[in-house]
Amino acid sequence: MKAIISVHDKTKLVELAKTLHERGIELLATEGTARAIQSNGTPVTPVAAFTGTPELLGGKVKTLHPRIHAEIATGEIGVIVVNLIPPDPEAEDPLDGMDIGGVALIRNGIKHFEHVTVIVNPASYNDVDAELRKEGKIARHTNLRLAKEAMSYLLLYDAKIARLLEQLE
């Protein structure tokens, strides 16, 4: 099994990555996230190496790749750890930082919660870590709870984007 990780908030990331690796889960990560994980000596494959496609548009396109999304659908990628860069209403172009790929990863994980764990909140890392250590896997009810949390997270993110669009009128 693989995990794909792309996080803006790197709180507790190194610990979670280490636990996933110790459980035999292969780690895939976007460039900046991979650097943070590697800083602790935990092996990780950059997404660009996994897909054979470099990050595009200065890193704006990283994870929108059919191989990634197909492997989520089949459960080959069974863990998704993503949190998004918050929209910046003060930016010259507030929509420029709007996340597309991370949102797609989260939605794909929600859709496939039966066999995919999607984690959007660093506060959930300890629970996932403890369950992996105790049970060796993540239970369906945990995946469902995390999928609900992820959907709420996306709803709030989309509401922020909607407010930015309203301000553009």
C-alpha positions in Angstrom: 0.0 0.0 0.0 1.0 3.6 -0.6 0.3 6.9 1.1 0.2 10.2 -0.8 1.1 13.3 1.3 0.8 16.9 0.3 0.5 19.3 3.2 0.8 23.0 3.8 0.6 22.6 7.6 3.5 20.3 8.4 2.6 20.0 12.1 3.2 16.4 13.4 4.0 15.4 9.8 7.3 13.7 10.5 5.9 11.5 13.2 3.0 10.4 11.0 5.2 9.7 8.1 7.5 7.6 10.3 4.6 5.5 11.6 3.2 4.9 8.0 6.7 3.9 6.9 7.1 1.5 9.9 3.9 -0.2 8.9 5.3 -0.9 5.4 3.4 1.9 3.6 5.3 3.4 0.8 5.3 7.2 1.0 4.7 9.5 -2.0 4.9 13.2 -1.4 5.0 16.5 -3.2 8.3 18.3 -3.3 8.1 20.5 -0.2 6.4 17.8 1.8 9.0 15.2 0.7 11.8 17.5 2.0 10.1 17.8 5.4 9.7 14.0 5.6 13.2 13.3 4.5 14.6 15.6 7.1 14.0 12.8 9.7 15.5 10.2 7.5 12.2 8.6 6.5 12.3 7.4 2.9 9.8 9.0 0.5 9.3 9.0 -3.3 8.6 12.4 -4.8 5.3 12.5 -6.7 7.2 13.7 -9.8 9.4 10.5 -9.7 6.3 8.3 -9.2 4.3 9.8 -12.1 7.2 10.5 -14.4 5.8 14.0 -14.8 7.6 17.0 -13.2 5.6 19.5 -11.2 4.2 22.1 -13.6 3.5 25.8 -13.5 5.9 26.5 -10.7 4.5 23.7 -8.6 0.9 24.6 -9.1 0.2 21.2 -10.8 1.6 18.3 -8.8 -0.9 15.6 -8.1 -3.4 15.9 -11.0 -2.2 12.7 -12.7 -4.3 9.7 -13.8 -1.9 7.2 -12.2 -2.4 8.8 -8.8 -6.2 9.0 -9.1 -6.5 5.4 -10.5 -4.4 4.0 -7.6 -6.6 5.8 -5.1 -9.7 4.3 -6.8 -8.2 0.8 -6.6 -6.9 1.2 -3.1 -3.2 0.9 -4.1 -2.9 4.3 -2.6 -4.8 3.7 0.7 -3.8 6.8 2.7 -4.2 10.4 1.7 -2.8 13.1 3.9 -3.6 16.6 2.5 -4.2 20.0 3.9 -4.6 23.0 1.7 -3.0 26.4 1.5 -5.7 28.8 2.9 -6.9 31.4 0.4 -5.4 34.8 0.8 -7.9 37.6 0.3 -5.1 40.1 0.4 -3.1 38.6 -2.5 -2.9 40.5 -5.7 -4.8 37.6 -7.3 -6.6 35.8 -4.5 -7.6 32.9 -6.7 -4.1 32.2 -7.8 -3.4 30.1 -4.8 -6.6 28.2 -5.0 -5.9 24.5 -4.6 -7.2 22.1 -7.3 -5.0 19.0 -7.0 -5.3 18.7 -3.2 -9.0 19.1 -3.4 -9.2 16.4 -6.0 -7.1 14.0 -3.8 -9.4 14.7 -0.9 -12.6 14.1 -2.9 -11.2 10.9 -4.4 -10.4 9.7 -0.9 -13.8 10.6 0.4 -15.4 8.7 -2.5 -13.4 5.6 -1.7 -13.5 5.8 2.1 -14.2 2.0 2.3 -10.6 1.4 1.4 -8.9 4.8 1.7 -8.0 6.8 4.8 -8.1 10.5 4.1 -6.6 12.8 6.7 -6.9 16.6 6.4 -6.3 17.7 10.0 -3.0 17.3 11.9 -5.1 16.9 15.0 -6.2 13.5 13.6 -2.6 12.2 13.2 -2.3 10.9 16.7 -5.6 8.9 16.5 -4.5 7.4 13.2 -1.0 6.7 14.6 -2.5 5.0 17.7 -4.9 2.9 15.6 -2.2 1.7 13.3 0.1 0.8 16.1 -2.7 -1.1 18.0 -4.6 -2.7 15.2 -2.2 -2.6 12.3 -4.8 -1.0 10.1 -7.4 1.7 10.0 -11.0 0.5 10.6 -13.9 1.4 8.3 -15.6 3.5 11.0 -12.5 5.5 11.4 -12.3 6.0 7.6 -15.9 7.1 7.6 -15.3 9.6 10.4 -12.2 11.0 8.6 -14.1 11.2 5.3 -16.9 13.2 7.0 -14.2 15.5 8.5 -12.6 15.9 5.1 -15.9 16.8 3.5 -16.6 19.4 6.2 -13.0 20.7 5.6 -13.7 21.1 1.8 -17.1 22.8 2.5 -15.3 25.4 4.6 -12.5 25.8 2.0 -15.1 26.2 -0.8 -17.0 28.8 1.2 -13.8 30.8 1.6 -13.3 30.7 -2.2 -17.0 31.7 -2.8 -16.4 34.7 -0.5 -13.4 35.7 -2.5 -15.4 35.4 -5.7 -18.1 37.7 -4.2 -15.5 40.3 -3.5 -14.4 40.4 -7.1 -17.7 41.9 -8.3 
